[in-house]
Amino acid sequence: MKIIFNTFKYGNARTKFALLLMAIGLLAGFGLLTYSLIVANYVTVLAALLILVADVGFILSTDFKNLLFHSPEKKEKTSKKKSRVTERDEEGEASEEADAKVRREEPRKKITAEDEDGEKKKESQKAPDIDLFKVYDQKKYKQILVQYKVKQDHELILIDNCRSEMVFQCPAILWKDKTTAYILLIEAEPRMIKYNMYDYNEMHIRVGVDANPAHEYMNFKESTFLGKLFTPLLPNYTSVEDQTGRKNTFKKALYGIGPDIYCTSNSVKNILKVLSLNMVLTESKIQKGSYSDWFKRIYISRLMYRDKIFSAPEYQAQVLGILDQMAEKADDDDFVNSITQMLLGGLIPQEYADYASHKRK
């Protein structure tokens, strides 16, 4: 409305005539429409509507800003522009010297700012000097369960390493919903990792990973709330003698879930309570060698028995179950080769081989 008023006030004769024509069209249209509704004459109703539509179309297609030839705003902008030009002229050489000084100092300030940002970034990347095991007591632990909406059917796990997330020897909580697995990292500031379970339905087993029990998981061995809670999940170590028999080294097996989240052997039982996963060997001579899938499955079962994931009865049931499936599904060559590999590799005793042969017959 302000634009229309200014257009009528400051416009020329042609502009004012156009505005009057619009106003007359609206008045005529509404007047004719009112009359035709009173006398119930549908022909005049149609004529009134045509007049109103034509007039409204004319109004909407008109650019009132272009009709406003003598806008006070434009004059004001022009005068302001002229005053700014005058001020620059008056400043003269003093302004040019100031600009030159700014140009000389600007690169120096930029470099300084970049240096400061770099230092801040380095400082932020440093691990916080906080003793995690002194921060968390039972109250703090329960608070994060509520804060991150951890489900009641969650399980505790111990992450040995996850390089993509820069996580090492970290306690964590695992749970799931219909499609997503959630892992809450218990760090100085808790952090969530989640992934689609259907994208990662395998557990990758790394055997013979170098270990140093004397220097790993030191804080977990202290008498703290988190220490007591997660000590049962510490890895199992295997002592290996070198060829001379003079020096022992330690190895451990790690079990990977999700993208690259490798957990301790004693976390596996809890993981399998939450997730259904297929076991796969990685970085192993057995996986790369010409061994049958039946051999690999029993080999994995033995690894899990050695890592105390399976009890003796559970391990026996696992092996006999695999032999039953092999007796029913393997072809003759596959069956004979698999039994031979298992006997030579010491995976099964002769009585188990006889059991499988009898089952097949």
N, C-alpha and C positions, 0 to 999 in steps of 0.2 A: 504493500500500500504506500510505503514511503517513496518507493521508486516511481509509482504512478503519480503521486502528488507532485514530486519534484519535476517529473516530465511535463505535467500540465502547467506548472508554475514557470519553468524556465524554457520550455520548448517553443519552437516557432509556430507560425499560424497553421502550417500543414499538420504538425504534431497535435495541436489542440483540436483541430477538426477530426482527426482520427479518434481521439479519445471521446469527443462528443458523439461520434457515430457509434462507438461501442456502447456508450451509456444509453443512447436512444434505442439501439437494438435490444438491449436487455429490458428496458422499460416496456417497449412495444411487445416483446415476446411474452413477458409475464402478464401484461395487461390483457392481451388477446387470449392467453391461456385461461386466465381467471374468468373472463367473459364467456368463453366457449364452454367451460365447465358448468357455469350457472345455467346457460340456456340448453345445455346438453347437445351441442352441435359438434359432431365428431370431425367434420371437415375443417372447422376453424381450430379444433384441438391440434390436428395434424399440421396445419399451417403455423400455429404458434410454436410447436416443437421444432419445426424446420428453421424458423427464425432464430430461436434460442441456440440450436446446435451450430448454425452458421456463425452467429455472433461469438459464441464461446470459442469456436475454432479460430476465429479472427484474433481474439484476445490472446489465446495460447500461443499463436504463431508470431506474435509481436514481441520484438526485443526492445523493452523499454529503456535499457541502458544505452542502446545505440540512438534512441530518439532524444536522449537527454544531452543536448548540445552544450548547454551552459551550466554544467554541474559545478556547484561550489566546491565539492570535494576535489575535483581536478585542479581547480585554481589553487586550492590550498597546497596540494601536492607539488604543483609547479613552483609555488613561492618557496616551499621548504627546500626543494631541490636547488633553486637559485641561491638560497641562503647558505646551503652547505658548500656550494662551489665557491662562494665569496669567502667563507671561513678558511677553506683550503688555500686560496690565494693569499690571504692575510698571513697565514702561518709561514709560508715561504720556505726559506732554507732551513729554519728550525725544525719543521716537520720532516723534511727530507733527511736531516741528520739523525733525527730520532728513529726513523724507519730503518736507516742503515745500521744503527746500533742494535736494533731488534734483530735484523737479519744476521748480524755478526754473532750475537749471543744465542740465537735460537738453536743452531746445531749443537752447541755446547750443552744447553739445557736438555736437549733431546737425548743425547748420549748419557748424561747424568741420570735421567729418568729411566732409561733402559737398563743402566747398571743397577739402579735401585730395584727395579722389577726383577732383574735376574737374581739379585741377592735374596729378595723376598721369596722367589720361587724355590731357590735352593733350600732356604730355611723351612719352607712348607713341606719339602720332600723328605726332610729328616724325620726319622721315627720319633714320636713324642716320648719324652723321658718320663713315662708313667708306668708304675708297676701294676700291671693288669690284675694280678692276683691279690693286691691290697685294695684295689678299687671296689671289687665285687664281693659283697657279702650276700647273705640270703635275701635281704630286703631289696638290694639293687638288682639281683638276679630276677626276682619276681616282678619287679617294675618293668624290665625289658620284655618279659613274657607278655605282659598286658599291653605295653606300648606298641609292640610289633604284631599283636593279635596272633600269637603262637597257638596252634591248635592243641587240645589236650592229648591227642594221640601222637605227640611228637617223640623223637628219639634223639639222644645225644650222640654226637660223632666227634672224632678228633681228626682234623685235616693236617696231614703232614706237609703238603705244599700244593699251591695253585698259582702257577707262574703268571697266568693272565691277570689275576687279581692281586698279585704280590702278597700272597698269604703263605705263612710258614708256621708250622706247629701251633695251630690255632684251634681252640675249642669252638664248637658250633652246635646248632640245633637244627634238626631236619624234620620237615613235615610236608604234606602235599594236599592239593585239592584234586579235582577231576583230571586236570591236564597239566598242572604245573607243580614242580618240585621247588620248595623254598628252603634255603639254608641261611640261617641267621648267624653271622660271625660275631663271636663275643670278643670284641676288641675294646680299646679304650672308649671309642665311639662305635657302638654296634653298627654293623653293615649287613645289608641283605643281598644275597645272590639268588636268582631264580632262573629256571629254564624249563622248556617244554619237555615233558617226560617222553613224548613220542618221538622227539628228535634224538634222544639219547637213551636208548633202551638196553645198553650193554654196560657191563662192569669190566674194565680193562685191568688186567693183573700184571704188574711188573715184579719179576722175580729177581732176587740177588742184588738188590739196591744197596750200595755201600752205606754203612751205618756206624755211628759212634755213640754207644749207649751212655758213656761217661759224660758226654757233653750235650746230649739231646734232651729236650723236655725237662730241663733242670727245675723250672718253677713248678711243674706239675708234681714234683716229689716233695714239695713243702706242705706243711700242715695248714692249708688255707681252705676256704669254702670251695673255690674252683678246683684246687688241687685234689681234694677228697672226691669231688664229683666226677672228675675226668681221669683220675689215675687208672681205673680199671680199663681204660681205652688205650693205654700206652702200647706201642708196637711190640710184637714178639721178635726177638733177635735170634739169629742162627750163627754159631761160631764155626768158622771155616779155617782149617790149617793150610798154610802155604805148602809148596812142594818140598821144602826142606824139613817141614814139621816143627820148625822153631818159633814160628810167629802165627798168632791167631788174628784173623780179621772177622768183622761182624757184618752180617747181611740182614736185610729185612725185605718183606714183600709189601707192596703198596697196591691199593685197590681203588681204581679211578671211576668216578661217576661224573655225569654231566660233561661239559667241554674238556676240562683238565683238572678236576678236583680229586687229588689223590689222598686217600684216607688210610689210617692205620688198620692193621689186620683185625684188631679187637673192636673196630667200629663196624665191621661187615655184618655181624648179626643184627645190629640195630638198623643198618641200611636196608637189609633184606626184609625187615618187618614193615618198612614203608614202601619200598620200591621193588617191582618185579623186573629182574635184570637177567640177561644172558651173559655167561662168563666167557671172556675172551682173553687169551694170552697175548701180551705185547712184549716186544724186545726180548724174545726168548728163542733159544735154539730149537726148542720143541715146536714152536709155532712156525718157524721158518723151515724146519726139516720135513722129510717125506713121511710123516706119521699120519695115521688115519685119524678121522675125527673122533672115533670111539676111544682111541688111545689118549687123545688130548683131553677128552672129557674126564676120563678116569684120572689122568695126571693132575688136572685142576682140582678134582675132589681130594686127591692126596695132599696137595698144597694147602687146601683149606683145613684139612684134618691136622696137618702139621702146625698150622697157625691157630689151632684150637677154635676154629669156626665151627667145625663139626666134631661132635663127640664120637667115640669109637662105634657105638651102635648106629649113629647117623651116617658115618662114613661107610660102614658095611652095607647099610641099606642103599646108599648112593651107588656104590660099585655094583652090587647085585642088580639094581634097577637098570643101570647102563648095559650090563651084560645081557639081561633079558631082552632089552630093545634090540641089541646087536644080533642076538640069536634069531629074532623074528624078522628083522628088516634088511640086514646086510646080505649081499650076494656071496657066493661061495668064496671067491678070491679075497674079497674084502674081509670076510669073517676069518679065514685062515691067516691072512697077513696081520690082522689086528691082534689075534690071540698070540701069534709068534712075537710081535713087537712088545706086547704086554709082559710076556714071560721073560724075554731077554732084558727088558728094561726094569724088571723087578717090581712091576706095578701090581701084579696079582700072583698068588701062589698057584701051584699046579691044580689044587682041588677046585679053585675058582674057574680055571680053564676047562676042567672036566665038567663042572656044572654047566658052563655055557654050551659045551658040545652036546651034553645030554639034553639040555633045553632045546637046542636046535633040532635034534633028531625027533 
